Amino acid sequence: MQRIETIARLRNLLRPRRGRRLGLVPTMGYLHEGHLSLIRQAAEECEQVVVSVFVNPLQFGPGEDLDRYPRDLERDRQLAEEAGADILFTPGVEEMYPGGAKTTVRVTGLTDRLCGASRPGHFDGVATVVSKLFHIVEPDRAYFGQKDAQQVAVIQQMVHDLNMPVEVVPCPTVREEDGLAMSSRNVYLSPEERRRATTLYKTLREATREREAGRLCQAAEAVQFIRERLEMTEGLSIDYVEVLSYPGLEPLERLDESRSIAAVAVHLGSTRLIDNVIWPQEEGTRCTAP
Amino acid sequence: MQRIETIARLRNLLRPRRGRRLGLVPTMGYLHEGHLSLIRQAAEECEQVVVSVFVNPLQFGPGEDLDRYPRDLERDRQLAEEAGADILFTPGVEEMYPGGAKTTVRVTGLTDRLCGASRPGHFDGVATVVSKLFHIVEPDRAYFGQKDAQQVAVIQQMVHDLNMPVEVVPCPTVREEDGLAMSSRNVYLSPEERRRATTLYKTLREATREREAGRLCQAAEAVQFIRERLEMTEGLSIDYVEVLSYPGLEPLERLDESRSIAAVAVHLGSTRLIDNVIWPQEEGTRCTAP
């Protein structure tokens, strides 16, 4: 595996395509099993896999954890290589945003809710950096984790609307044994917070069972069910609990109206955690631009 | 030359690249000598040339001339073929913006002034549609006329900021014998307005001579010089007269501080016309993304 730091070198390396299929796994580094499952799937499906590690300042708001976001490039290098990456692309901020960058890609509508409401500008930053990575790498397929379900929806919408020649592949959330969704931010948690964090998925699973048993039929009921259980967890404060259509992220009344997502964001101490389940549970559908 | 109306057919046709260089000339149709000079230059430099004809609703404001914008596809087909186009891409509005498109590409800063100030949202529409065309066609080079100097600057900035793998080639403004810049909108002019329209370039040329003779040194003086002469033309109302740095489009004091643009927009009856000169006069520089 090669590690590349500049756009020009990466382009030169990737230019002679010779018909091989190229996969991209965009990450902010501090790789965990979730990322590695993306890399493994990319390596299975593609002849060449680029993993990017870039902590994108554009998607952090003021007061967010940009400065303390965990980083360990040496460990990332090793893990990415073992999982099957061919190239690790690790540009610096100045390489990605040379002075005077003025262009933003904005997806409206489905960025107003969930994390978009709590983190204004976040998805502009995501859409803009992913758009840059797509132009730099020109991948055939790009792999994203369903834990960031809204991010997947935003990127699928962008790819569709701007006719980007790439297939977006959403991959299932990878969880710890006790159900906590893998996240680079889990390292922030104290042992006590770590125990409490299991309530997120436990609650989403309970709600799924209730829904499957026909005891939750309305979105508002499901929100209330989840909210009540989360509120019982000490030291946990709710950012949002929402049940929306998926992937459109529109409000809905009855849960059988369409595919839906139950999504939660909470703070445990100073750490923000998100999780979600899709109802009915099935594989994310792939999306290609028209 | 083939005429193609759908994105899918165009992609299929262009897919086997075999290393040939592909040029794109995006237009809104009703082709004139300005467009044809772009097509000819593309045909000289590239093995395959796609000309797109799409009157992009996104770049027209409310009350602008979207509905009456001149169209003549049969004539365009013939002219484009004679000039050396291989493919004429003529998608409909529904093909380019299927229901529910939510993504916008926005270049901030240099879109606030000149036509951006008079036509809010115009350059978002331009950046978004050009971004789509770049993703659909995946050209090596894209050709734009310097008559729309601000458009060229906006697209160069977008390509740079989003690392789009395309070279933007600005081409000189083509003029009628009496100096009027070629524009599809010139057909709107009555014979009387057509005569009066020559004042634009005449005035810009006079200002250029004054500048070269050292009699215009300040941007504000140049603005005043141009404004006074335009105001003497009957039936002409000024939208803007500005002298800015080019391609940054920043205010400047002394004309020798940097390369600059003298840009004007006027209304003659219900027709809006623009023109510009770059000081000192030289070829537009090509721009590639980092």
Interface residues (C-beta under 8 A of the other chain):
Chain A: I7 A8 R11 P98 A101 K102 T103 T104 V105 R106 V107 T108 G109 L110 A127 T128 S131 K132 H135 I136 E138 Q157 M158 D161 L162 N163 M164 P165 A289 P290
Chain B: I7 A8 R11 P98 A101 K102 T103 T104 V105 R106 V107 T108 G109 L110 A127 T128 S131 K132 H135 I136 E138 Q157 M158 H160 D161 L162 N163 M164 P165 A289 P290
